[in-house]
Every structure is written in structure tokens, then in C-alpha cells.
């Protein structure tokens, strides 16, 4: 029998945590005024990753704002 194709749950959890920490660092650096290229060099990822993380975080904030506004209007 061969090895399982699925990673061990702890390996998956560790990767998720690492990515979340990296994403938070990207946002922190972006807020400090660094460019996407500078952030990529600092964090050790591709500039496209920085752009994707930044766009995703903006979308999350917009979604939350819309939901909060809708709830407030409904009250």
C-alpha cells in the first residue's frame, strides 16, 4: 500500500496558520505604506500574492460594511 494522498490534518492546519500570519503581515506592511514589491521582498512571496491578499481583504471589509449597514437599516 502507498502513502495517503491527503496531508495529515496537523500539516494542513499548520499551513493555514502560516498563511494567515503571512496575510496579516502583508496587510500590516501595506498599511505602513510599503509597495507591493517591497512587501513581497520582505515577506518572501510573489508580488502577485501581495496583490491578491490585499484585494481579498478589501473585499472582506466591503462585505462586512454592507452587511452592517443592511442590519442597521433593517432595525
Phi, psi and omega in degrees: 000143180268181179285155177294145178278346182265137179290157176297140181306325179291326176294318179296315180298320179296319179294319179298316179296316178300317180294320179297317178296318179297315180298319178296322177294320177301314181294319179300316180292323178296319178295334179282352176104005180286152177282164179300320180295316178297318180297315180301317179294321181291316185277334180088041177223181180279149178299329177294328176294317178300315179299315181297313180298317180298313179296319179297319181293321177298317179298320178298316180296316179299318180297317179295318180298317180296316180297315179298319179295318180296319177295319179297317180294326181290331179288000000 
